[in-house]
């Protein structure tokens, strides 16, 4: 029986690319989304992948959403924590709500999804968790103290949870994407985006399929000796 995989923020951009890669890998894939019903329906019509709506930053909603998926589709053995938002601004102009939204959704969503699914993975002796961090969580970024903090937290969360899951057959890894040609990056003003691309040695934005390829590696059945790792996929923008 195919293992069930859920991708949060899975109906567009990087999330959609990951969903398609996991489906090609032979998984039974489910997408989560936060609020755009029209785009979610279009995604399901296009891919055949069901989409379930809830805010991953809401603990109770996440617990209930995962229970519903397990009842309707099957036990969740693969989780890709991809959902994220930006509320950019320099610190002296950033509101508490801008800070809280980003931490609650981007980092809190990883905790909520783990609470909902990790115990079952431990009990069954197999699981894969992949958390989507960011180059800006590794290197920092002007005007993103909230986003950089949340994404940096994801990298630490990954290493700690990997230690908890290792003896139970559950691997936990992260991917730190650079700038990818998604709607989120398209919202960046063109002069700013041009400067960003100029700092990428490869000389272009990345593609969602390139992030998805990393997820396929981490979630493979035989990827049992890789855990607590962060894979940087950023075109050479940040190396360490």
JOWOKA-V63862 format. One line per field, one symbol per residue. psi: psi as a letter, one per 30 degrees, with the letter a starting at -180 (. if undefined). burial: + if it has 16 or more other ideal C-beta (glycine too) atoms within 10 Angstrom, else -. A space follows every 50 residues. Layout:
# JOWOKA-V63862
psi: ???
burial: ???
This chain:
# JOWOKA-V63862
psi: kkkkkkjkhgflbeeeeeeeeeeffgljkkkklefjeeeeeeeeeefgkk kkkljffjeeeeeeeeeeeeefelkjfkkjjfkllkilkleffkleeeee eeeeeeeeeeeeeeeffeeeeeefgklkkkkjbleffeflkkgheeeeee eeeeeeeeeeeeeefefggjkjllkjlbjkileeeffkkeeeeeeeefgj efgllllefeeeeeeeefgleghfgjkglkjkigggejk.
burial: --+++++++++++++++++++++-+-++++++++-----+--+---+-+- ++-++++++--++-++--++----++++++++++++++-----+---++- ++++++++++++++-+++--++---++++++++++++++-+--+++++++ +++++-++--++--+--+-+++++++++++-+-----------------+ ----++-+-+++++++-++-------++-++++++-++--
